[in-house]
Amino acid sequence: MKVQLEEISPIKKTLNIEIEADQIKQEWESVAKAFNKKVKLKGFRPGKIPENVLIKYYGPQIEEEAVSRIVNRTYPEALKETGVIPVAYPELDYLALNKESSFSYKATIELKPDVPVADYKGMELKRTLAEVTVEDIQKRLSAIQMSHGELLALKEDRPVKKGDFVVIDYQSFMDGNEVPGGSARNFDLEVGAGYFNAEFEKELEELQKGEEKEFDIDFPEEYGNESLKGKRVHYKIVLQEIKERHLPELNDAFAQGLAQNFSSLEDLKKKIQEDLENEEKAKADAKLREDLVSGLIAKTEFDIPEALVNQEIQQMMMRIQQDLSRQGLSWEKAGLDPAGFMDRFRPSAQKIVRKTLILEKIAQLESLDISPEELEEEFGRIARQVNQSPTIVKEIYHKNNMITPMSQQLLEDKTLNFLKEHATILNE
């Protein structure tokens, strides 16, 4: 086997690999023999099909399998010989295989860049911590009160007003045809909340129970649902019921009835203040980390492998796909364009890849790593969070190949904490 390494850029190389004719013939004959034994052709016993007949019916499949075997055997050998370590699978290029001749193929690969980190210690950062106000506490208290409210059917005879909850049947039509998935019965909706569609909700105001209504809504060009962008939709609705939210009184009894068993309303307010202060600290720390990463990226210029960016985009797409599946939706049903999301995710993916490579390099320079004890501690933390034993959590992570990503995330966090400890932080 002959291997030649061709440089396209500092992070992109091509391996030109040539395999001798005798090895090609041997591989091809091995594949053809296996096919001869397993395929069925009328008039021939397994293993007794003439070569010319076998090639006539299965030539492309035999060639594909032979090439696959040749590449799987020789590509790792070529990597070992040249000492290069790719970040992803290669892009292969080759001509048709001839069993009587040598076979050459090109494997284009991307490598991790040499990240030129410098001056990463002593960075100046600002930490802004917002003060928790009485209004903030009252707002959170009102949200808790709202969550314990009860929806009751209206006793009085009046029309719908903003803030009511309604139950409706509706149908939607576009160009005279019913929109697939655009109809529902006994649909619950909070009028004026904007969760469904602000214009649609506005049309429900002043309706009486049992009343029917038809109206049009023009969706803007920038609307999130691809199938509705710039379209006019005609709606038919029937108002089945009107409900009001009845809120409990905010007093000591309310506080004592909550799961945490507060002694009084004042005790509840103190806990809310503590929670809000912790949330503000977490926000400030997250912003500090974000500024730290942005500062590192701004002062560290290097090319990044497109393969790593694409891998990150695929992870983002997978998370959206999982969210849609949990709602019983697909990209098409949700009216979303996957290609558009991939373009939208690219800048974020590029930033994540840069951050990962920079922090990885700093961890190497500072000899930072994750010890077995730190891994065990993380398993314990996760176990407490999900109310499971550490042993079961560890088994799940092993089974789903999640140990390495978890270790990488822990090392990234450790590196960021190291940089924070060696930074000049101005509290504002």
N, C-alpha and C positions, 0 to 999 in steps of 0.2 A: 504493500500500500504506500502510495506517495501522498504527502500532505504539504500544501503550501498555504501560508497565512498571508492574506492580503489585507492591508489596512485601508479602510474607507474613511474613518475618522477616529479620534481617540477612543470613542466608545462603541464603534461599529467595525466589525471585521468580517471577512469572508474566508472560509476554509475551502480551498479547492482540493478535493479528495479524489484520487484515482485508485481503482482496485484492479488487480491483474486479471487477465482473461480466464485463467484456469480456475480462479476462485469464483468468478461469475458463473462459469459453466457448472461448477460443482453445486453452487447455490440454486441455480435454475433447475437443475436435474433433481435436486432434493425436493424442491417445491412441486415440480411436475409429478414426481413419484407419489407424493402425499395426495395430490389432487386425483391422480389415477385411481388410488385406493378408495377415496371417499365419494367421488361423484358417480352418478348413475346415468348411463346412456343405453338406450334400447339396442339390443343386439350384442352388447359387450358385457363380459363379466368384470367385476371390480378388480382393478389392477392390470387388466389385459387390454385396455384401450390403446390403439396405435397412436404414436406421438402426433402424427399429422392431424388425426381426428380430434385428439385432445386439444391441440392448439386452435383448431378451427372453432371449437365451442367455448374453450376456457382460456384462450391465449391472454386476453387483457387481465383477467383475474390472477393468472399465474405470474405475469410480469409484475403486477402491483404487489403481490405477496413477496416475490423475490427481491424487489427493490426495498420493500419495508424491512425485510430481514437483513439485507446488506447494510442499509443505513443504521439500523438499530445496533448492529455489531461494530461497524467501522467508525461511526460518529463519536462514541465515547472514547475510542482509541485515539482518534484525531485530537480530541480535547486534551487527553492525557499527554500526548506527544508535544503539543504546542503550549500547554500550561495555561490556556485561557479558560475562564469560568463565565459562561453566559448567564444572563439574568432570566432568560425565558427560552422556550423552544425555538429552534432555528427556522429560518425561512429557506426552504429547499428549492433548488432549481436543477433540472437534469433533462437530458434527452432520452429517447426511447432506449430501453435495454436490449442489447443483442447478446445472446448467450455465447456467441463465438468470439466476442471482442471484450476488451477492457471496458470498464464502466466508470464514468466520472460524474461527480455532482458537486454543486456549490451549496454550502451551508452558511447563510448570512446570519450573524449573531450580534447581539448587543451586550456590552459589558458594563459593570459598575464603573462610574467615573472616579478619577482621583480627585477627591474633594479638598480644595485648598483652604481649609479653615484656618483662621488666624484672629487674634484679638477677641476671643470669645469670652474671656474672663474680664470682669470689671465693667460690663456694659451698664450704662445708665438707664434706669427704667423708672417710670412714674406709677404709683399705686394709688388710685382714687377710690376712696371708700365713701359711699353715699350714707347720709345720716337717716336713720329710721324715724319718721315723724308720727305724730298722733294720727294724722290722716291716713298714713300707711297702715297703722294698726287697725283703724276703724274699717278701712277697705277690706282687709283680710277677714275681720270679724263679720262683716256683712256677707262676704262670700261663704263663710261657714254657715251663717244663718240661712242663706239662700239654698245651700245644699241640703239643709234639713227641712226645707219648705215642702208643703204638700199640695199637689195639683187636684183641685176640686171643680166639678162641673158648676157652671154659673147657676145661681138660683134666681137671679133677676133676669128680666127680659130686656137685653140691651145688645147693640151691635158690637162687633170686634173692635178693640182698640189696641194700640201699641203696647206690648208687654204681655198680652194674652197668649195662651197656648191653645191651638186649634187642632181639630182632627178633620182632615179633608180627604176627598177622593179627587184625583186629578188625572187628566189626559193631556198629552202634548202632540201637536201636529206641525209638520213642516211641509210646505208646498202641497197641502191637502192630504198628506199621508201621515199616519200615526208614527211617531218617533219610537224606534225600538228601545225598550227599557225606559221610556219616558212617561210611564203611567204608574199610578199606585193607588191603593185603597187603604183607608184608615191610617193616613200618613200624619204623624205628629209634627207640629211646627210651632216654633216660638215667633210670633209676629214682631218684626222690628229688630230682631237679633242679627239679621244678615247672614245666618248660617246657610240658608237655602239660596235665596236670591233677593236682594233688597227691593227691586221693583216688583217682583212677584209678591213678596210679603206686604208691600204697600197696597196692592190691589185687594188684599183681603180685609183691610180696615173698613169699617162701617157695614160689613156684611152681617146678616142675621142668621141664626141657626136654621139649617135646611135650605138656605138660599143658594141658587146656582149663578155662576157668572162665567163669561168668556172674555178673554183679553189677549192682546199681542204683546210680546216683549222682543225688542231688538237687542241682540247680543253684540257687544263691541268686537272689533277686529282682534283686540289683544286678550280676548276671553280665554281662560285656561283650557276649556274643553274644545279640542280641535274640531269636533263635529258641529259645534254651535257657533264658532267664530264668524262674526259678521252676518249671522242668520237671523231671520224673524221666525219666532215660534208662537203658534196659537195655542192657548190653554183653555181647557174647559174644567171648571172645578165645582164641587159640591161641598158646602160647609156642613159637616156632620155634627160637630160639637165645639163649644167654647169652654175653656177652663181657665181658672185663675190660680196663681200660686199664693198660698196662705203661709205666711212666715211665723215661726215661733217667736215669742217675746224674748228679748235679750235680758236675762236676769241670772241670778245664782243657780236657779233650778235648771236652766238651759245648760249652763256650764257643767253642772254636776251630772247631767244626763249623757254627756259625751263619753266616748270610749276611754279617754285618759282619766276620767273621774277627777276633774278639777274641783277644788273646794269652793270656789266662788268665781264670779264673772271676772273679778280683778285678777285672780290667779290665771285664768284663761288668757287675759290680755298680756300678762307678763310672759307667758309661754309664746304667744304670737310675736311679741317684741324680740324674744330670744331667737326664734326661728327666722324672722326677717333679718336680724343682724347677721346670723350665720349665712343666710342666702346672699347678703351683700358682700360678705367676706369671700364667699365662693365665686361670685361674679368678678370681684376685684382680682382674685387670684387667676381666674380664667383669662381675664383681659391682660394681666401681667405676662402670662405664658404666651398669649397670642402676640403681644408686642415683642417679647423676647425672640420668638420664632421669626417674626417679620424682620427684626433687626439682623438676625443671623443670615436670613435669605438675602437681604439687601446688600450685605457686605461680602457674600460668597458667590462668585460667578462660576458656573460650570454647566456643561451640557448634561441633559438627563436622558436616559434610555426611554424611547417611546413605548417599549414593551411594558415598562413599569407603570407608566401613565395609563396605558390601556387596561392593565390589571386593576388599577385603582378605580377606573371608570366602571369596569365590570362589577366590582364590589358594590359601588353606589347603585348601579342598575339593579343588582340582585336584591338589595335592600328594598327598593321601590317595588320590585316584582313580588317580594314576600308580603309587603304591606297590602298590595292590591289583592293578592290571593286570599289573605285573611278576610278581606271584605267581599270575597266572591267575585272579584273583577279581574279583567285582563287589561292590557294596554288599550286594546281596541274598544272594549266596553266602557272604559273610563275616558275615552276620547283623547288619549295621550299619544304623543309621537315619540317613540324611543330614540330615533336619530336626533331629534331636537334636544332631548335630555342629555345625550352623550356629548353634544357640542357645548351645552350649558355647563356640564360637569368638568370639562377639560381644564379650565384655569384652576379650579379647586384641586383637581387630581394632580396637576403639575406642582402646586404648592405643597401638597402632602408628600409627594415623592422627594422634593428638595429638602423638606424638613427631615424626613426619615433618613436620608443619606447624610445630611449634615450632623444630626445627632448620633448616628451610628459611628461616624468618623471621630467625633469628640469622645464618645465612649471608649473607642479603641485607644485614643491618645492618652486618656486619663485612666486606662485599665479598669473601667467600670464594668461590672457584670452582675448577673443575678445568681445568688447562691441557692442551693437546694432548700435551705431554711426559709429564704424569702418566698420561694415557690409554695412551700407548705403553708406559710402564713397567708398567702393570697388564696389558696384553696380554702383555708379556714374562714377567711372573710366572706368569700362567695357562699360557702355553706351556711353561714349565719344569715346571710341576706335572703337565701331561698329556703331556709329552714330544712336543710338536708345535712347528712353527715359528710365530712370532708372526703371520706373514702368513696362515696357514691359520686360526688362532684368530680373527683380525680378520675374515676372510671369513665365518666361521660366525656371529659376533656380528652382523655387518651383515645377513646373510641372514635371521636369526631376530629382527631388530628388538630386539636386546639391548644396543645401545650406550647408549641413554638410561637404562634401568634401572641399568646398570653405573655410569654417570656419577653418577647420583643417589645410589647407594650409596657411591661414593667421596667425594662431597661431604658426605654424612652422617657418614662416618668422620672426615673432615677437620674438620668442625665439632665433633664430640665431642672430638677431640684438642685443638682450640683451647680448648674449655671446660675440659678437664683441665689444660692448661697454665696457665690463669688461675684454677684452683681451689686451695683450701687443703686439702692431703691429709695426713691424720694416719695414719702407718703403725703398725699394732698387731701 
